[in-house]
Amino acid sequence: MKRRVLIIGGTGTISTPITHKLDSDPGVELFVLNRGKQVSSAAKHSPANKEFKNATFLTADANDHEQLKAAVAGFEFDCVINFVIYQPEIAQQNIDIFRGKTKQFIFISTVAALNREYDCVINESTPYGNRFSEYGQGKAACEKVFLKAAREEGFPVTIVRPTQTYSEDRIPLSVKGKSYWSVVQRMLDGKEVIVHGDGQSVWASTHAKDFAKGFIPLIGKEEAIGEIYQIMNTQPHTFDRVYQILAGELGVEYKPVYIPGDVLAHSKQYDFLTSIQGDKRNSCIFDCSKIEAVVPEFKCDIDIEEGLKLYLKFMDAHPHLKTADPEFDAWCDRVIAEYKASLKGLIEHI
């Protein structure tokens, strides 16, 4: 008998490989609920990501209680996976809608929900408390709602926390604007690029295809109900290393301008308070022993160097995706010039 799985928001960076894998599984009857967008930009253009062949699409705004309730009326599921819950009230709505309608509910959270200022080794027991990131605070509040429902009424939730997850059309970068390619283009143009701190914060980046390898075996696993798992590539790298690899592959010189995160956080144009202070500033070593215990076959095959090569190959095959971001480019030029001028004055007085 086929397992009936519902994915809510199944066409994003993290979820697309998972959706494709389940779509091709003969033992799964797959439903995908979104607002009518059936594939992500990467899925549309990548030869590895074909249109979904077997999934049934349900159309609704996942954050609209009545729309979601109506879309799933009459259905029961073995597993519901929601990638797009960010507010605790939406978490509660999902509990109310899927209570008694699913054997398992997987909530996609984030390590940004945690306080990573006082410990660089991060596991599932690391306390909540990201004081900079509203996104992380919202996810933490959602986790608490789900865990309360699990304790008090046995709601069958499994919580999964990824970290920086990337794919064919997006990569881990320190400081960027609207597009990822705009940073690559600055490097190709021989320009300097802004990197937070001194480029040496330690991080872990996970290719979405590798994330799927750890995630999919949790579906239907009874021992995972009521538990929290973080899933990521544990091989660390610095942000400097990301740019060094890109420069090497592009055949250009890496020209970093290091600006403290607490300076970048004051930007009125970009939310670096969330992305830098609330996330990338802290060096993190992630402990994945819990997911490895229940999914012993989990192994990440795409390291950061291979992942960046795949990105550049994908972009070369789809040159129309190499979009410019003149606003970000001008912002970088101005900020670099003003930072260097102020730094020169400081250096003269040290």
N, C-alpha and C positions, 0 to 999 in steps of 0.2 A: 504493500500500500504506500502511495506517495505521501511524503511529508508536505504539508501545505505551509508555505512561508510567505509572509508579507514583508516587503521592504518599503519603508517610508523615506523618500528622498534617496533613491537608489542610483542616481546618475551623477554624483559628485566625484571629487578626486579620490576619496577613500573608498566610496561605495561602489564605483563602477566595476572594478575587477571582481568584487564579491558578487555583484548582480550577474555578471557574465558567467561566472563559475556556476552559480546556482541555476542560471538559465539553461545551461548545457547538461545539468545533472538529471538523468532520467528518473531518479528517485524523488525529485522535487517538483511540486506544482507551485510555480512562482507567481506572485502578484507584486506589482510595483505601483506605489501610489505617489503621484506628484501632481504638479499643476499643469501637466500636459507636455513638459519638455522631456522627451524620451531618452536622449543621450546627451552627455556632456560634450564640450568642444573637443576634448581628446578622443572621446568615443566616436564622434562624427568623422574624424579625419584619420584615425589610426587604423592601419590594416590589421592590427591585432585585436581591435575592438569593433567587431561587426555589430549590426543592429541586433537587438534581442529577438530571438526567433520564437521562443516558447512562452514568454511571460505574458500575463494578462495585466493590462494597465488600467488602474483606477485613477480617475481625475478628481482632485480635491485640493483645497488649501489645507495642508496638514496642521496649521495653527488655528484653523477655524473649527471650533468644537462641533457645530452642527453639520458642516460639510464633511468632516472626517467621520462622524458618527453615521451619517447617511451612506457614505461610500462603502463602509464595511458592514452595514446592516445585513444580516442573514448569513454572514460568513463566520466560520471558526477556523482557527489557525493552530498549527503546532508551534510556530514561532513567529513573533512580530519583531522586526528590527527597525528602530527609529534613529536616523542619523541627524534629524533636524529639530531637536528639542533644545531650547536655550533658556527658557523661563520656567520657574517652578510651577506657575499656574497651568502651563501647557503640560508639564509632567503629570500634574494631578488630573487634568482632563484625559490624558492617555490611560491613566489607571482606571478612571471611571468608565471609559469606553471599552477597554479590553479586559476588564475584570470578568473572568469566567469565559472569555472568548479565545484565550490562547494558553498554551501549556508553558510558554516561555516568552519573556519580553526582554529584548536586549537594548539597553540604552547606551548610546555612544557619547561618552563624556570626554575628558581631556586631562592631561597632567597639569594643565594650567589652572586647574581647580585647587592645586596644592600649594602649600607654603614651602618654597624651595630656597628661601633666603638663608636658612641656618643649617642645612644639611645637603650635601651634593649627591649623596646616595639616595635614590628615590625608589620607593616600593609602594605597595598598596596600603601600607600603614602610615605613610607620610601624612601629617595632619593637613586639613584644609587651611586656607588663609592667604590667598593671593591678594595683596592689598592694592595692586596696581591695575589689574585686569578685570573689567566688568564682565567680559566674556567668561573668564575663569570663575568669577564669583557666581555668575548665573548657573554655570554647570555644576558648581558645588552645591548650590541651593537645590537644583534638580536631583542630584544624587541623594540628598537628605530626604527629599520627598519620597523617592522610590524605596530607599532603605527603611523608612518608617512604615510604608505600606507592606514591605516584605515581613517586617517584624510583627506588625499588628494584625494583618489579615492574610499573610502568606502569599502576597502577590509575587508571581514567579519571575522576578527581575534578575538579570545578569548585567553588570556594569562593566563596560570596556573603556579603558583610557589609552588612546594613542598619544604620541607626541608629534613632532613635525613629520607629516606624511606628504610625499610628493609623487609626481607621476610624469608622464611623457611631456606635458605642456606646462609644468610648473616645477620650480626647484627651490631648495632652501637658500634664502638670501638674507643678509643682515638688514640692509636698508633698501627698500624698493618703493616705486610708485604704483601706478595702476597695472602695469604689466611687468613680467619678469624679464622680457626681452630688452626692455629699456636699459637695464643694468649691463646686459651683455653688449648692447650697442655702444654704450659709453666705453667699454673696454676695447671694442673694435675700432672706435674712433680715437684711441690713444688718450682718453680722458681718465681723470682720477675717479675713484668710486669711494663712497662713504661706507665705513665699517664701524659698528659700534664698539665702544671700549678700546681694547688694543688688539682685537681680532682673535684673542686667545681663549675666549670662553668655550668650554667643552660642551658639545651637544651631540645628539643622536638623531639622524634622519632616516626615515623608513620609506622605501618605495612601496606604493600602494599594492603592488602585486605580492610583495612579501608580507605586508600586513594581512592580506586575505588568507595567507597560509596559516596564520595563527588564529584568525577569527573564525573561519568557516567550521572547524571542528568543534567549536563551542555550541553550535546550533544543535539543539536537541540533547545536549549533555546534561543529565540530571544533576550531577555533582557541581555544575557551574551555577545553578540557581541559588540566588541569595549571595553570590560572590562578586568580587571586583577583580578584574585582571587588567594589567597594563601590557600592551603589545607594541613592541618596537624593535628596531635593529639596535642591539646593545653595543655595536662597534662605534666608539666615540670618534669625533673629529672636531677640529676648531672651525670657526667661521673663516679664518684666514685660509684654511685648507680648501674650502669650497672655491674661493676666488683663485687660489693658486692652481687648482686643477683646471678651472675654466680658462685661465690665461694660457696654460700649457696647451690645452686642446685648440684654442683659438690662435696660438702662435703670436701672442702679444705680451707686452710687459704688464705685470700687475702693479698698479699704482694706487695703493690704499691711502685714504685720509681717515685717521682714527679720531672719532669724536665720542666723548663720554655719553653713555646712555642717558644720564640725568640732564644733559644738555639737549639731546635730541627729543627728550620727553616734552620739552616746551614748544615743539613745533605746532603751529596753528593750522598747518596744511595737512599733516599726516598724523595718525594716531600711534606714535611710537611709545606712548605711555603704556599701551596694551602690548604691542608687538615686541618692544625691547625691554622696558622695565618689568613688564608683567610676564615675560617669557624668555627671551633669548639672552638676557643679561647674565642669568645664573648658569654657572657650570653644573652639568647634571650627568651623573652616571646612573643608568637605569638598571634595576634588578628585575630580570624577567623569569626568575626561578619559579614563580607561581604558575605562569602560563605554561612553562616548560614541563611542569609536573603533570599537568592534565592533558597537554598536547606535546608529548615527547618528540614527535616528529617535526615540530616547528623549528625552522631554520631559515634565516635570511640569506639569500643568494646574491642580492644586488647591493654591493657596497657603494659608498658615496661617489667614488671615481667612476664606476660603471654606470651609476644612475645619471650622472652629469653627461656622460658620453651618449647615453640613450636620449637624453633631452636634446642635445645639439643635433644628433642625427634626425630626430623627429622634426625639429624646427627646420632643418635644411630640406627635408622632404615636403614641408608645408610652409613655404616662404610667406604666404599671405598671413600667417599667424605672427610674423615678426613685426609687431605693431610698435610704432613710435609713441613716445610719451613726452612731447615737448615741454609740457608743464613741469614734469618731474626733472627733466634734463636741466631746465633753467633754474629750478629750485636748487639742484645740486651745485651748479656753477656758482650761484650766489652764496649759498651756505659755506661752501669750501673757501671762497675768497674772503668772506667775513671772518670765518673761524681762523684762517691763517693769519689775518691781520691782527686779530685780538691776541692770538697765541704769541705772535712776534713781540707785541708789547709786553706780555707777561714774562717771556723768556729774558727780555732785556732787564727786568727788575728782580729776577730770582738771584 
